[in-house]
Amino acid sequence: MTRKPTKKEALIGGVSLAITIAVCVAIIRYRGFLSSEIQQYGYLGGFAINVLAGGTVVAPGLNVLVIFTMGGVLNPAIVGVVGGLGEAVGALGGYFVGFSGRGLFREGDKGSLYSRFADMMQRHGTKGVFFMASIVNPVYYPFAVFLGMLRFGLVRFFFLTWGGRTMKNVIIAYVGYFGLRSVLQFFGLNF
């Protein structure tokens, strides 16, 4: 049974999709600027890069390199928390795209991807969202879109994403802290 999205859902989805496309184009067009210039802004630059990486499917690995590198030169705990917050804010774009597109998929078929995913999220929703957010995962944006389609709670989605992404980023930042510092010390460069 297919239902037509409401005007509000269509507007939210359209704006979210337009912003996502604009961010993707900006990342592709200005990738050199993003990878080198924003990093010099420290925690704020890390936050901005993670918002962009969390809100698109274009640059999912960019933030891992940034978190690793920033963890080697800044406080890794703060780098991880700021990066997790940035990714959670970015993932909201995918959530809102899915929120508006719910009526585009058939909900009645038991064998459909939508129905199977909905059943799985009813059984393991909170654990599933936290797990997917806490691993290096290039498909988190489409996952967020599905969660929006399922009307998974927005506040719960945000905090589970923030918690999982923060845990992942703190680990990556500490690996950068110990790994990058060891390499720099080997070459006689101390921070």
ZALUM-546443 format. One line per field, with one value per residue (C-alpha): residue number from 1; residue in three letters; x, y, z. Coordinates in Angstrom, 2 decimals. Each point is the difference from the previous one (the first is absolute). Layout:
# residues N
nr = (NUM; ...)
rest = (ALA; ...)
xx = (X; ...)
yy = (Y; ...)
zz = (Z; ...)
This chain:
# residues 191
nr = (1; 2; 3; 4; 5; 6; 7; 8; 9; 10; 11; 12; 13; 14; 15; 16; 17; 18; 19; 20; 21; 22; 23; 24; 25; 26; 27; 28; 29; 30; 31; 32; 33; 34; 35; 36; 37; 38; 39; 40; 41; 42; 43; 44; 45; 46; 47; 48; 49; 50; 51; 52; 53; 54; 55; 56; 57; 58; 59; 60; 61; 62; 63; 64; 65; 66; 67; 68; 69; 70; 71; 72; 73; 74; 75; 76; 77; 78; 79; 80; 81; 82; 83; 84; 85; 86; 87; 88; 89; 90; 91; 92; 93; 94; 95; 96; 97; 98; 99; 100; 101; 102; 103; 104; 105; 106; 107; 108; 109; 110; 111; 112; 113; 114; 115; 116; 117; 118; 119; 120; 121; 122; 123; 124; 125; 126; 127; 128; 129; 130; 131; 132; 133; 134; 135; 136; 137; 138; 139; 140; 141; 142; 143; 144; 145; 146; 147; 148; 149; 150; 151; 152; 153; 154; 155; 156; 157; 158; 159; 160; 161; 162; 163; 164; 165; 166; 167; 168; 169; 170; 171; 172; 173; 174; 175; 176; 177; 178; 179; 180; 181; 182; 183; 184; 185; 186; 187; 188; 189; 190; 191)
rest = (MET; THR; ARG; LYS; PRO; THR; LYS; LYS; GLU; ALA; LEU; ILE; GLY; GLY; VAL; SER; LEU; ALA; ILE; THR; ILE; ALA; VAL; CYS; VAL; ALA; ILE; ILE; ARG; TYR; ARG; GLY; PHE; LEU; SER; SER; GLU; ILE; GLN; GLN; TYR; GLY; TYR; LEU; GLY; GLY; PHE; ALA; ILE; ASN; VAL; LEU; ALA; GLY; GLY; THR; VAL; VAL; ALA; PRO; GLY; LEU; ASN; VAL; LEU; VAL; ILE; PHE; THR; MET; GLY; GLY; VAL; LEU; ASN; PRO; ALA; ILE; VAL; GLY; VAL; VAL; GLY; GLY; LEU; GLY; GLU; ALA; VAL; GLY; ALA; LEU; GLY; GLY; TYR; PHE; VAL; GLY; PHE; SER; GLY; ARG; GLY; LEU; PHE; ARG; GLU; GLY; ASP; LYS; GLY; SER; LEU; TYR; SER; ARG; PHE; ALA; ASP; MET; MET; GLN; ARG; HIS; GLY; THR; LYS; GLY; VAL; PHE; PHE; MET; ALA; SER; ILE; VAL; ASN; PRO; VAL; TYR; TYR; PRO; PHE; ALA; VAL; PHE; LEU; GLY; MET; LEU; ARG; PHE; GLY; LEU; VAL; ARG; PHE; PHE; PHE; LEU; THR; TRP; GLY; GLY; ARG; THR; MET; LYS; ASN; VAL; ILE; ILE; ALA; TYR; VAL; GLY; TYR; PHE; GLY; LEU; ARG; SER; VAL; LEU; GLN; PHE; PHE; GLY; LEU; ASN; PHE)
xx = (0.00; 1.67; -0.83; 0.82; 2.34; -1.61; 1.02; 2.06; 1.82; 0.62; 1.37; 2.31; 1.21; 0.48; 1.98; 2.08; 0.70; 0.95; 2.38; 1.53; 0.56; 1.49; 2.35; 1.05; 0.78; 1.92; 2.04; 0.94; 0.75; 1.93; 1.49; 3.52; -1.13; -1.98; 2.78; 2.78; -1.42; -2.79; 2.33; 1.97; -3.07; 0.44; -3.10; -2.34; 1.53; -0.40; -3.64; -0.63; 1.67; -1.98; -3.28; 0.79; 1.19; -2.95; -2.53; 1.09; 1.01; 2.75; 2.75; -0.65; 3.70; 1.19; -0.97; 1.92; 3.22; -0.76; -0.85; 3.12; 2.24; -1.62; 0.20; 3.76; 0.38; -2.98; -1.76; -1.37; -2.98; -1.23; 0.70; -2.15; -2.92; -0.02; 0.30; -2.86; -2.21; 0.84; -0.85; -3.28; -0.99; 0.93; -2.01; -3.15; -0.05; -0.38; -2.62; -2.12; 0.33; -1.40; -2.64; -1.49; 0.28; -1.92; -2.98; 2.17; 0.42; -2.55; -0.61; -2.33; 2.26; 1.44; 2.99; 0.93; 3.22; -2.01; -2.02; 3.03; 1.92; -3.01; -0.34; 3.71; -0.07; -3.02; 1.90; 3.51; -0.42; 1.98; 2.81; 0.08; 0.27; 2.72; 1.95; -0.23; 1.11; 2.92; 1.81; 1.78; -2.94; -0.29; -3.71; -1.17; -1.61; -2.36; -0.62; -1.04; -2.33; -1.71; -0.32; -1.71; -2.37; -0.85; -0.69; 2.62; -0.05; 2.00; 1.41; 0.83; 1.63; 2.11; 1.27; 0.69; 1.87; 1.94; 0.90; 1.09; 1.88; 1.69; 1.20; 1.35; 1.70; 1.58; 1.55; 1.28; 1.33; 1.88; 1.44; 1.16; 1.31; 2.17; 0.74; 0.73; 2.00; 2.13; 0.74; 0.79; 2.26; 1.80; 0.89; 1.00; -3.08; -1.68; -3.41)
yy = (0.00; 3.20; 3.33; 3.42; 2.12; 2.99; 3.51; 0.35; -3.29; 0.92; 3.41; -1.43; -2.68; 2.39; 2.49; -2.81; -1.54; 3.38; 0.72; -3.48; 0.43; 3.48; -1.34; -2.90; 2.40; 2.29; -2.91; -1.13; 3.51; 1.19; -3.26; 1.44; 2.93; -2.22; -2.49; 2.54; 3.37; -0.96; -2.24; 3.04; 1.18; -2.76; -1.31; 2.26; -1.25; -3.60; 0.67; 1.56; -2.86; -2.56; 1.79; -0.16; -3.62; -1.12; 1.71; -1.40; -3.20; 1.77; 0.17; -2.68; -0.74; 3.60; 0.41; -3.12; 1.50; 3.36; -1.52; -2.19; 2.94; 2.44; -2.59; -0.01; 3.73; 1.02; -1.48; -3.30; -0.17; 3.44; -0.78; -3.14; 1.72; 2.94; -2.35; -2.17; 3.05; 1.18; -3.37; -0.17; 3.46; -1.00; -3.24; 2.01; 0.93; -3.65; -0.53; 2.90; -1.20; -3.35; 1.63; 1.68; -3.03; -2.52; -0.08; -0.92; -3.61; -2.72; -0.92; -2.94; -2.63; -2.36; -0.84; 3.56; 1.58; 2.65; -2.58; -2.11; 3.07; 1.26; -3.37; -0.10; 3.54; -0.80; -2.88; 1.50; 3.72; 1.65; -2.55; 0.03; 3.76; 0.21; -2.88; 1.45; 3.39; -1.38; -1.68; 1.48; -0.28; 1.56; -0.90; 1.90; 2.74; -2.44; -1.65; 3.41; 0.45; -3.32; 1.00; 3.23; -2.00; -2.23; 3.05; -1.18; 2.61; 3.08; 0.73; -3.67; -0.19; 3.09; -1.10; -3.60; 1.28; 2.50; -2.64; -2.59; 2.46; 1.53; -3.41; -0.79; 3.38; -0.10; -3.37; 1.28; 3.19; -2.00; -2.28; 3.18; 1.40; -3.01; -1.06; 3.40; 1.18; -3.16; 0.55; 3.70; -0.80; -2.61; 2.78; 2.35; 2.23; 0.52; 1.53)
zz = (0.00; -1.20; 1.52; -1.35; 2.18; 1.68; -1.06; 3.18; -0.63; -3.63; 0.99; 2.68; -2.39; -2.89; 2.08; 1.56; -3.39; -1.49; 2.89; -0.30; -3.74; 0.53; 2.69; -2.27; -2.86; 2.38; 1.36; -3.49; -1.24; 3.07; 1.32; 0.07; 2.11; 2.34; 0.64; 0.58; 1.00; 2.39; 2.02; 1.11; 1.91; 2.57; 1.73; -1.98; -3.26; 1.18; 0.82; -3.43; -1.88; 1.99; -0.68; -3.72; 0.12; 2.13; -2.23; -3.36; -1.70; -1.97; 2.63; 2.63; 0.62; 0.14; 3.64; 1.08; -1.34; 1.58; 3.41; -0.10; -0.89; 2.43; 2.78; -0.47; 0.55; 2.17; 3.03; -1.39; 2.39; -1.06; -3.67; 0.30; 1.74; -2.43; -2.98; 1.29; 0.45; -3.52; -1.54; 1.95; -1.24; -3.55; 0.20; 0.71; -3.70; -0.97; 2.67; -1.30; -3.61; 1.12; 2.17; -3.05; -2.27; 2.05; -2.33; -2.98; 1.16; 0.41; 3.60; -0.55; -1.61; 2.62; -2.17; -0.92; 1.18; 1.80; 1.95; 0.91; 1.14; 1.99; 1.75; 0.82; 1.40; 2.17; 1.57; 0.21; -0.72; 2.75; -0.06; -3.79; -0.31; 2.64; -1.58; -3.53; 1.31; 1.99; -2.89; -3.01; -2.32; -3.48; -0.22; 3.06; -2.09; -1.80; 3.38; 1.39; -2.98; 0.81; 3.64; -1.05; -2.21; 2.96; 2.18; 2.48; 2.79; -1.01; 3.47; 0.58; -3.47; 0.68; 3.42; -1.07; -3.05; 2.08; 2.58; -2.55; -2.20; 3.05; 1.18; -3.48; -0.34; 3.47; -0.85; -3.36; 1.63; 2.65; -2.67; -1.74; 3.27; 0.77; -3.57; -1.54; 3.00; -0.14; -3.68; 0.53; 2.97; -2.10; -2.46; 2.83; -0.17; 3.38; 0.68)
